[in-house]
Amino acid sequence: MTRTALYVLGVLCAASGVAALATKTNSAPARQRARLANAPASATGTASRAHIDAARGFNHGSALLAFSALADSAVEHYRGSFDNPAMYTPLVSATCALIAGLHGGADRTEAAHSIRHAVYVTAAVAGVAGTAFHLYNVTKRPGGFSWHNLFYGAPLGAPMSLLLSGALGAVGERLRNEPAVDPRLFGMPAGKALALAASIGLAGTVAEVGLLHFRGAFQHRAMYAPVTVPPLAAAMLANAALSAPRQHWLTRIWLRVTAVLGVVGTLFHARGIARSQGGWRNWSQNILGGPPLPAPPSFTALALAGLAALRMRETENE
């Protein structure tokens, strides 16, 4: 793939952001506003809190995923000496998504922010483009699409963190435009849609972690945890989305366990770096060659988004 093609893809990513920015996202449809106006005041107040809290939860999850993508791409692309100018793209996109997520997490406004929405869409497009570049990197190696190249080529799942960050943030912004009473996304109750989105994100993250831990031959028993705990969390969250709205206390507990797993996983990866030759004294080398520190927080981010979706799902009438 020529550098000209890379620049063209970069321009397309930027154009998508401009297009999203130009889209008016601050006004809800008249039908939705009428539905909100006809709702009882007490119900509106309670629903409004759940409605905005869920959006802020997705902003928080998006920010943590953006931080993970930023740190991971910075380390991996530095190791690759930024040989291709396109390797700077995820750093810029992830930084913008991180700022947007932090801003959105503190914003209690019941309306989408056009600039945040544009940043999220651009980050998602950059994640898709990054996945395509990594797939090209794997297939152009001798042997083509093989286990060896999947293990040691550009990681296919890494850009997905940026895609998930943009997707979660954009969905959160879209939710802010919905009325507080009976909000809907993608033609279904908002809580149901959000829970399904978080569940799919968890499942996709597990696939990447499973590949890398398989490469490490599961040499430590703790390496089985991220391929057993999060898949069950994803299944339970999907079940909560597809079943009738009710209290799902076990799902809530399991999502919290998954969130803690992301923190514990980072500590295990730090331990792996410490056990390398030279330990943390040789951090400049061992961080590049050791287990990736920024990877485990992805589980924490998606679990937080799942908890926000679950709280909203349990308040819905269907």
Secondary structure as GFF3:
##gff-version 3
##sequence-region A 1 318
A	DSSP	alpha_helix	3	22	.	.	.	ID=ss1
A	DSSP	alpha_helix	30	37	.	.	.	ID=ss2
A	DSSP	alpha_helix	41	79	.	.	.	ID=ss3
A	DSSP	three_ten_helix	85	88	.	.	.	ID=ss4
A	DSSP	alpha_helix	89	106	.	.	.	ID=ss5
A	DSSP	alpha_helix	114	139	.	.	.	ID=ss6
A	DSSP	alpha_helix	147	152	.	.	.	ID=ss7
A	DSSP	alpha_helix	158	176	.	.	.	ID=ss8
A	DSSP	beta_strand	184	185	.	.	.	ID=ss9
A	DSSP	beta_strand	188	189	.	.	.	ID=ss10
A	DSSP	alpha_helix	190	215	.	.	.	ID=ss11
A	DSSP	three_ten_helix	221	227	.	.	.	ID=ss12
A	DSSP	alpha_helix	229	242	.	.	.	ID=ss13
A	DSSP	alpha_helix	249	274	.	.	.	ID=ss14
A	DSSP	three_ten_helix	279	282	.	.	.	ID=ss15
A	DSSP	alpha_helix	283	289	.	.	.	ID=ss16
A	DSSP	alpha_helix	297	313	.	.	.	ID=ss17
###
